[in-house]
């Protein structure tokens, strides 16, 4: 099965946008905004590190 690099980059860009936008919810829902940002960081890390396997 071939891996398309555009899918990895689309995921990284989308999760990167989530990392930037989710902390803006911190004043309204602190736990939700910060947990979502943390999960998005994990997605970026996973896509960047483990996509080559």
Phi, psi and omega per residue, in radians:
X1 nan 2.168 3.129
X2 -1.437 2.531 3.118
X3 -1.804 2.212 3.112
X4 -1.508 2.185 -3.107
X5 -1.236 -0.405 -3.131
X6 -1.168 -0.510 3.127
X7 -1.211 -0.675 3.109
X8 -1.123 -0.796 -3.112
X9 -1.193 -0.590 3.068
X10 -1.124 -0.736 3.093
X11 -1.127 -0.703 3.136
X12 -1.152 -0.760 3.137
X13 -1.147 -0.743 -3.133
X14 -1.143 -0.782 3.117
X15 -1.197 -0.583 3.074
X16 -1.108 -0.691 3.055
X17 -1.095 -0.674 3.121
X18 -1.153 -0.642 3.109
X19 -1.075 -0.697 -3.104
X20 -1.332 -0.673 -3.022
X21 -1.501 -0.520 -3.063
X22 -1.157 -0.640 3.089
X23 -1.100 -0.284 3.085
X24 -1.165 -0.326 3.084
X25 -1.473 -0.095 -3.081
X26 -1.008 -0.697 3.106
X27 -1.134 -0.501 -3.095
X28 -1.523 -0.914 3.139
X29 -2.329 1.531 -3.009
X30 -1.017 -0.814 -3.098
X31 -1.150 -0.784 -3.089
X32 -1.096 -0.841 -3.107
X33 -1.102 -0.748 -3.100
X34 -1.305 -0.637 3.099
X35 -1.170 -0.738 3.107
X36 -1.092 -0.719 3.115
X37 -1.126 -0.718 3.113
X38 -1.102 -0.747 3.113
X39 -1.136 -0.639 3.097
X40 -1.158 -0.638 3.063
X41 -1.101 -0.707 3.096
X42 -1.115 -0.652 3.097
X43 -1.127 -0.794 3.118
X44 -1.065 -0.784 3.130
X45 -1.066 -0.812 -3.132
X46 -1.089 -0.747 3.130
X47 -1.190 -0.659 -3.097
X48 -1.281 -0.671 -3.034
X49 -1.569 -0.802 -2.962
X50 -1.725 0.046 -3.113
X51 -1.258 -0.350 -3.091
X52 -1.440 -0.173 -3.109
X53 -1.402 nan nan
